């Protein structure tokens, strides 16, 4: 939530390097999560994973790999493909990931999840459909 707010503020005040935008988004997102964690469970919650380096290294790998790496690849992709196409791919990520989990991992989808997937897929396809308005009869008079 914090990263979206700062992204909106940055967009409102002008264009800047996508890498600065990425750094600001990640930094303010991390600060928002830190504040929520401190409010929810207090400072002791920050070290609740222990003092062993293993959980901290796993957390660092998750932060740098899929999170920062994914956003960086999205930013790089915007140089090569239109933003509307990149955004469409991002929207389709969740239904595709879910279907892959069903096919490869044997996950089960609840009916409400299936409806959600269908809604996302319909929303992704609708903008590409040609709009055909009914012809009106010429006005007499």
FIZA-942421 format. One record per residue: residue number from 1; chain; x, y, z of N, C-alpha, C in turn. Coordinates in Angstrom, 1 decimal, decimal comma. Example, Ala and Ser with C-alpha at 12.3 -4.5 7.8 and 13.67 -1.06 7.14 Angstrom:
REM residues 2
{1; "A"; {13,2; -5,7; 7,8}; {12,3; -4,5; 7,8}; {13,2; -3,3; 7,8}}
{2; "A"; {12,8; -2,2; 7,1}; {13,7; -1,1; 7,1}; {12,9; 0,0; 7,9}}
END
This chain:
REM residues 141
{1; "A"; {0,8; -1,2; 0,0}; {0,0; 0,0; 0,0}; {0,9; 1,2; 0,0}}
{2; "A"; {1,9; 1,2; 0,8}; {2,8; 2,4; 0,8}; {3,6; 2,6; -0,5}}
{3; "A"; {4,0; 1,5; -1,1}; {4,7; 1,6; -2,4}; {3,8; 2,2; -3,5}}
{4; "A"; {2,5; 1,8; -3,5}; {1,5; 2,4; -4,5}; {1,3; 3,9; -4,2}}
{5; "A"; {1,3; 4,3; -3,0}; {1,1; 5,7; -2,7}; {2,3; 6,5; -3,2}}
{6; "A"; {3,5; 6,0; -2,9}; {4,6; 6,8; -3,3}; {4,8; 6,8; -4,8}}
{7; "A"; {4,4; 5,7; -5,4}; {4,4; 5,6; -6,9}; {3,5; 6,7; -7,5}}
{8; "A"; {2,3; 6,8; -6,9}; {1,4; 7,8; -7,4}; {1,9; 9,2; -7,2}}
{9; "A"; {2,5; 9,5; -6,0}; {3,1; 10,8; -5,8}; {4,2; 11,1; -6,8}}
{10; "A"; {5,0; 10,1; -7,0}; {6,1; 10,3; -8,0}; {5,6; 10,6; -9,4}}
{11; "A"; {4,5; 9,9; -9,8}; {4,0; 10,1; -11,1}; {3,3; 11,4; -11,2}}
{12; "A"; {2,8; 11,9; -10,1}; {2,1; 13,2; -10,1}; {3,1; 14,4; -10,2}}
{13; "A"; {4,4; 14,2; -9,7}; {5,3; 15,3; -9,7}; {6,3; 15,2; -10,9}}
{14; "A"; {6,1; 14,3; -11,9}; {6,9; 14,4; -13,1}; {7,6; 13,0; -13,3}}
{15; "A"; {8,2; 13,0; -14,5}; {8,9; 11,8; -14,9}; {10,3; 11,8; -14,3}}
{16; "A"; {10,8; 10,6; -14,0}; {12,2; 10,4; -13,6}; {12,6; 9,0; -14,0}}
{17; "A"; {13,8; 8,7; -13,7}; {14,4; 7,4; -14,1}; {13,5; 6,3; -13,6}}
{18; "A"; {13,3; 5,2; -14,4}; {12,5; 4,1; -13,9}; {13,2; 3,4; -12,7}}
{19; "A"; {14,6; 3,5; -12,7}; {15,3; 2,8; -11,6}; {15,2; 3,6; -10,3}}
{20; "A"; {15,0; 4,9; -10,4}; {14,8; 5,7; -9,2}; {13,4; 5,4; -8,7}}
{21; "A"; {12,4; 5,3; -9,7}; {11,1; 4,9; -9,3}; {11,0; 3,6; -8,6}}
{22; "A"; {11,8; 2,6; -9,2}; {11,8; 1,3; -8,6}; {12,4; 1,3; -7,2}}
{23; "A"; {13,5; 2,1; -7,0}; {14,2; 2,2; -5,7}; {13,2; 2,9; -4,7}}
{24; "A"; {12,5; 3,9; -5,1}; {11,6; 4,6; -4,2}; {10,4; 3,7; -3,8}}
{25; "A"; {9,9; 3,0; -4,8}; {8,8; 2,1; -4,6}; {9,1; 1,0; -3,6}}
{26; "A"; {10,3; 0,4; -3,8}; {10,7; -0,7; -2,9}; {11,0; -0,2; -1,5}}
{27; "A"; {11,7; 1,0; -1,4}; {12,1; 1,6; -0,1}; {10,9; 1,9; 0,7}}
{28; "A"; {9,9; 2,7; 0,1}; {8,8; 3,1; 0,8}; {7,8; 1,9; 1,1}}
{29; "A"; {7,8; 0,9; 0,2}; {7,1; -0,3; 0,5}; {7,6; -1,0; 1,8}}
{30; "A"; {9,0; -1,1; 1,8}; {9,6; -1,8; 2,9}; {9,4; -1,0; 4,2}}
{31; "A"; {9,4; 0,4; 4,1}; {9,1; 1,2; 5,3}; {7,7; 1,0; 5,8}}
{32; "A"; {6,8; 0,9; 4,9}; {5,4; 0,7; 5,2}; {5,2; -0,6; 5,9}}
{33; "A"; {5,8; -1,7; 5,4}; {5,7; -3,0; 6,0}; {6,4; -3,0; 7,4}}
{34; "A"; {7,5; -2,3; 7,5}; {8,2; -2,2; 8,8}; {7,3; -1,5; 9,8}}
{35; "A"; {6,6; -0,4; 9,4}; {5,7; 0,3; 10,4}; {4,5; -0,6; 10,8}}
{36; "A"; {3,9; -1,3; 9,8}; {2,8; -2,2; 10,1}; {3,3; -3,3; 11,0}}
{37; "A"; {4,5; -3,9; 10,8}; {5,0; -4,9; 11,7}; {5,2; -4,4; 13,1}}
{38; "A"; {5,8; -3,2; 13,2}; {6,0; -2,7; 14,5}; {4,7; -2,4; 15,3}}
{39; "A"; {3,7; -1,9; 14,5}; {2,4; -1,7; 15,2}; {1,7; -3,0; 15,6}}
{40; "A"; {1,8; -4,0; 14,7}; {1,1; -5,3; 15,0}; {1,7; -6,1; 16,1}}
{41; "A"; {3,0; -6,3; 16,1}; {3,6; -7,2; 17,0}; {4,8; -6,6; 17,8}}
{42; "A"; {5,1; -5,3; 17,6}; {6,2; -4,7; 18,3}; {7,6; -5,0; 17,8}}
{43; "A"; {8,6; -4,4; 18,4}; {10,0; -4,6; 18,0}; {10,5; -6,0; 18,2}}
{44; "A"; {9,9; -6,7; 19,1}; {10,4; -8,1; 19,3}; {10,1; -9,0; 18,1}}
{45; "A"; {9,0; -8,6; 17,4}; {8,7; -9,4; 16,2}; {9,7; -9,3; 15,1}}
{46; "A"; {10,5; -8,3; 15,1}; {11,6; -8,1; 14,1}; {12,6; -9,2; 14,2}}
{47; "A"; {12,9; -9,7; 15,3}; {13,9; -10,8; 15,5}; {13,3; -12,1; 15,9}}
{48; "A"; {12,0; -12,2; 15,6}; {11,3; -13,5; 16,0}; {11,8; -14,7; 15,2}}
{49; "A"; {12,4; -14,4; 14,0}; {12,9; -15,5; 13,2}; {14,2; -16,1; 13,8}}
{50; "A"; {14,8; -15,4; 14,8}; {16,0; -16,0; 15,4}; {17,2; -15,2; 15,1}}
{51; "A"; {18,3; -15,6; 15,7}; {19,5; -14,9; 15,4}; {20,4; -15,7; 14,4}}
{52; "A"; {19,9; -16,9; 14,0}; {20,6; -17,7; 13,0}; {20,6; -16,9; 11,7}}
{53; "A"; {21,7; -17,0; 10,9}; {21,7; -16,3; 9,6}; {20,8; -16,9; 8,5}}
{54; "A"; {20,5; -18,2; 8,7}; {19,7; -18,9; 7,6}; {18,4; -18,3; 7,3}}
{55; "A"; {17,5; -18,0; 8,3}; {16,2; -17,4; 7,9}; {16,4; -16,0; 7,3}}
{56; "A"; {17,4; -15,2; 7,7}; {17,7; -13,9; 7,2}; {18,2; -14,0; 5,8}}
{57; "A"; {19,0; -15,0; 5,5}; {19,5; -15,2; 4,1}; {18,4; -15,6; 3,2}}
{58; "A"; {17,5; -16,4; 3,7}; {16,3; -16,8; 2,9}; {15,4; -15,6; 2,6}}
{59; "A"; {15,2; -14,7; 3,6}; {14,4; -13,5; 3,4}; {15,1; -12,6; 2,4}}
{60; "A"; {16,4; -12,4; 2,5}; {17,2; -11,6; 1,6}; {17,1; -12,1; 0,2}}
{61; "A"; {17,2; -13,5; 0,0}; {17,1; -14,1; -1,3}; {15,7; -13,8; -1,9}}
{62; "A"; {14,6; -13,9; -1,1}; {13,3; -13,7; -1,6}; {13,1; -12,2; -1,9}}
{63; "A"; {13,7; -11,3; -1,2}; {13,6; -9,9; -1,5}; {14,3; -9,5; -2,8}}
{64; "A"; {15,5; -10,0; -2,9}; {16,3; -9,7; -4,1}; {15,9; -10,5; -5,4}}
{65; "A"; {15,6; -11,7; -5,2}; {15,3; -12,6; -6,3}; {13,9; -12,3; -7,0}}
{66; "A"; {12,9; -12,9; -6,5}; {11,6; -12,8; -7,1}; {11,0; -11,4; -7,0}}
{67; "A"; {11,2; -10,7; -5,9}; {10,5; -9,4; -5,7}; {11,2; -8,3; -6,5}}
{68; "A"; {12,5; -8,0; -6,2}; {13,2; -6,9; -6,8}; {13,5; -7,3; -8,3}}
{69; "A"; {13,8; -8,6; -8,5}; {14,1; -9,1; -9,9}; {12,9; -9,0; -10,8}}
{70; "A"; {11,7; -9,3; -10,2}; {10,5; -9,2; -11,0}; {10,2; -7,8; -11,4}}
{71; "A"; {10,3; -6,9; -10,5}; {10,0; -5,5; -10,8}; {11,1; -4,9; -11,7}}
{72; "A"; {12,3; -5,3; -11,6}; {13,4; -4,9; -12,5}; {13,1; -5,4; -13,9}}
{73; "A"; {12,7; -6,6; -14,0}; {12,4; -7,2; -15,4}; {11,2; -6,5; -16,0}}
{74; "A"; {10,2; -6,2; -15,2}; {9,1; -5,4; -15,7}; {9,5; -4,0; -16,2}}
{75; "A"; {10,4; -3,4; -15,4}; {10,9; -2,0; -15,8}; {11,7; -2,1; -17,1}}
{76; "A"; {12,5; -3,1; -17,2}; {13,3; -3,3; -18,5}; {12,4; -3,6; -19,7}}
{77; "A"; {11,3; -4,4; -19,4}; {10,4; -4,8; -20,5}; {9,7; -3,6; -21,1}}
{78; "A"; {9,5; -2,6; -20,3}; {8,8; -1,4; -20,8}; {9,6; -0,6; -21,9}}
{79; "A"; {10,9; -0,9; -22,0}; {11,7; -0,3; -23,1}; {11,4; -1,0; -24,4}}
{80; "A"; {10,9; -2,3; -24,3}; {10,8; -3,1; -25,5}; {9,4; -3,3; -26,0}}
{81; "A"; {8,4; -3,2; -25,1}; {7,0; -3,5; -25,4}; {6,2; -2,4; -24,8}}
{82; "A"; {5,0; -2,1; -25,5}; {4,1; -1,1; -24,9}; {3,6; -1,4; -23,5}}
{83; "A"; {3,4; -0,3; -22,8}; {3,0; -0,5; -21,4}; {1,6; -1,3; -21,3}}
{84; "A"; {0,7; -1,1; -22,2}; {-0,6; -1,8; -22,2}; {-0,4; -3,3; -22,3}}
{85; "A"; {0,6; -3,7; -23,1}; {0,9; -5,2; -23,3}; {1,5; -5,7; -22,0}}
{86; "A"; {2,5; -5,0; -21,4}; {3,2; -5,4; -20,2}; {2,2; -5,5; -19,1}}
{87; "A"; {1,2; -4,5; -19,0}; {0,2; -4,5; -17,9}; {-0,7; -5,7; -18,1}}
{88; "A"; {-1,0; -6,0; -19,3}; {-1,9; -7,2; -19,6}; {-1,2; -8,5; -19,1}}
{89; "A"; {0,1; -8,6; -19,4}; {0,8; -9,8; -18,9}; {0,8; -9,9; -17,4}}
{90; "A"; {1,0; -8,7; -16,7}; {0,9; -8,7; -15,3}; {-0,4; -9,1; -14,7}}
{91; "A"; {-1,5; -8,7; -15,4}; {-2,8; -9,0; -15,0}; {-3,1; -10,5; -15,1}}
{92; "A"; {-2,5; -11,1; -16,2}; {-2,7; -12,5; -16,4}; {-1,8; -13,4; -15,6}}
{93; "A"; {-0,9; -12,8; -14,9}; {0,1; -13,6; -14,1}; {-0,6; -14,5; -13,1}}
{94; "A"; {-1,5; -14,0; -12,3}; {-2,1; -14,7; -11,2}; {-3,0; -15,9; -11,8}}
{95; "A"; {-3,9; -15,7; -12,8}; {-4,6; -16,9; -13,3}; {-3,7; -18,0; -13,9}}
{96; "A"; {-2,7; -17,5; -14,6}; {-1,8; -18,5; -15,2}; {-1,0; -19,2; -14,2}}
{97; "A"; {-0,5; -18,5; -13,2}; {0,2; -19,2; -12,1}; {-0,7; -20,2; -11,4}}
{98; "A"; {-1,9; -19,8; -11,1}; {-2,8; -20,7; -10,5}; {-3,1; -22,0; -11,3}}
{99; "A"; {-3,3; -21,8; -12,6}; {-3,5; -22,9; -13,5}; {-2,3; -23,8; -13,6}}
{100; "A"; {-1,1; -23,3; -13,6}; {0,1; -24,1; -13,6}; {0,2; -24,9; -12,2}}
{101; "A"; {-0,1; -24,2; -11,1}; {-0,1; -24,9; -9,8}; {-1,1; -26,1; -9,8}}
{102; "A"; {-2,3; -25,9; -10,5}; {-3,2; -27,0; -10,6}; {-2,7; -28,1; -11,4}}
{103; "A"; {-2,1; -27,8; -12,6}; {-1,6; -28,8; -13,5}; {-0,4; -29,5; -13,0}}
{104; "A"; {0,6; -28,8; -12,5}; {1,9; -29,4; -12,1}; {2,0; -29,8; -10,7}}
{105; "A"; {1,3; -29,1; -9,8}; {1,4; -29,4; -8,3}; {0,2; -30,1; -7,7}}
{106; "A"; {-0,9; -30,3; -8,6}; {-2,1; -31,0; -8,1}; {-2,9; -30,1; -7,1}}
{107; "A"; {-2,7; -28,8; -7,1}; {-3,5; -27,9; -6,3}; {-5,0; -28,0; -6,7}}
{108; "A"; {-5,8; -27,6; -5,8}; {-7,3; -27,6; -6,1}; {-7,8; -26,2; -6,1}}
{109; "A"; {-8,7; -25,9; -6,9}; {-9,3; -24,6; -7,0}; {-10,7; -24,6; -6,4}}
{110; "A"; {-11,0; -23,7; -5,5}; {-12,3; -23,6; -4,9}; {-13,2; -22,9; -6,0}}
{111; "A"; {-14,5; -23,1; -5,9}; {-15,4; -22,5; -6,9}; {-15,3; -21,0; -7,0}}
{112; "A"; {-15,1; -20,3; -5,8}; {-14,9; -18,9; -5,8}; {-13,6; -18,5; -6,5}}
{113; "A"; {-12,6; -19,3; -6,4}; {-11,4; -19,0; -7,1}; {-11,5; -19,1; -8,6}}
{114; "A"; {-12,3; -20,1; -9,0}; {-12,6; -20,3; -10,5}; {-13,3; -19,1; -11,0}}
{115; "A"; {-14,3; -18,6; -10,3}; {-15,0; -17,4; -10,7}; {-14,1; -16,2; -10,8}}
{116; "A"; {-13,2; -16,1; -9,8}; {-12,2; -15,0; -9,9}; {-11,3; -15,1; -11,1}}
{117; "A"; {-10,8; -16,3; -11,4}; {-10,0; -16,5; -12,6}; {-10,7; -16,1; -13,8}}
{118; "A"; {-12,0; -16,6; -13,9}; {-12,8; -16,3; -15,1}; {-13,0; -14,8; -15,2}}
{119; "A"; {-13,2; -14,1; -14,1}; {-13,4; -12,6; -14,2}; {-12,2; -11,9; -14,7}}
{120; "A"; {-11,0; -12,3; -14,2}; {-9,7; -11,7; -14,6}; {-9,5; -12,0; -16,1}}
{121; "A"; {-9,8; -13,2; -16,6}; {-9,6; -13,5; -18,0}; {-10,6; -12,8; -18,9}}
{122; "A"; {-11,8; -12,6; -18,5}; {-12,8; -11,8; -19,2}; {-12,3; -10,4; -19,3}}
{123; "A"; {-11,9; -9,8; -18,1}; {-11,5; -8,5; -18,1}; {-10,2; -8,2; -19,0}}
{124; "A"; {-9,4; -9,2; -19,1}; {-8,2; -9,1; -19,9}; {-8,5; -9,2; -21,4}}
{125; "A"; {-9,6; -9,9; -21,8}; {-10,0; -10,1; -23,2}; {-10,9; -8,9; -23,7}}
{126; "A"; {-11,7; -8,4; -22,8}; {-12,7; -7,4; -23,2}; {-12,1; -6,2; -23,9}}
{127; "A"; {-11,1; -5,6; -23,4}; {-10,6; -4,4; -24,1}; {-10,1; -4,7; -25,6}}
{128; "A"; {-9,8; -5,9; -25,9}; {-9,3; -6,2; -27,2}; {-10,4; -6,5; -28,2}}
{129; "A"; {-11,6; -6,7; -27,7}; {-12,8; -7,0; -28,6}; {-13,2; -5,7; -29,3}}
{130; "A"; {-13,6; -5,9; -30,6}; {-14,0; -4,7; -31,3}; {-15,4; -4,3; -30,8}}
{131; "A"; {-15,6; -3,0; -30,7}; {-16,8; -2,4; -30,2}; {-17,8; -2,2; -31,3}}
{132; "A"; {-18,9; -2,9; -31,3}; {-19,9; -2,7; -32,4}; {-21,2; -2,1; -31,8}}
{133; "A"; {-21,4; -0,9; -32,1}; {-22,6; -0,2; -31,6}; {-23,7; -0,5; -32,6}}
{134; "A"; {-24,9; -0,7; -32,2}; {-26,0; -0,9; -33,1}; {-26,3; 0,4; -33,9}}
{135; "A"; {-26,6; 0,2; -35,2}; {-26,9; 1,4; -36,0}; {-28,2; 1,9; -35,7}}
{136; "A"; {-28,3; 3,2; -35,6}; {-29,5; 3,9; -35,4}; {-30,2; 4,2; -36,7}}
{137; "A"; {-31,5; 4,2; -36,7}; {-32,2; 4,6; -37,8}; {-32,2; 6,1; -37,9}}
{138; "A"; {-32,0; 6,6; -39,2}; {-32,0; 8,1; -39,3}; {-33,2; 8,7; -38,7}}
{139; "A"; {-33,0; 9,8; -38,1}; {-34,1; 10,6; -37,5}; {-35,1; 11,1; -38,6}}
{140; "A"; {-36,3; 10,9; -38,4}; {-37,3; 11,4; -39,4}; {-37,9; 12,7; -38,8}}
{141; "A"; {-37,9; 13,7; -39,6}; {-38,5; 14,9; -39,1}; {-38,0; 16,1; -39,5}}
END
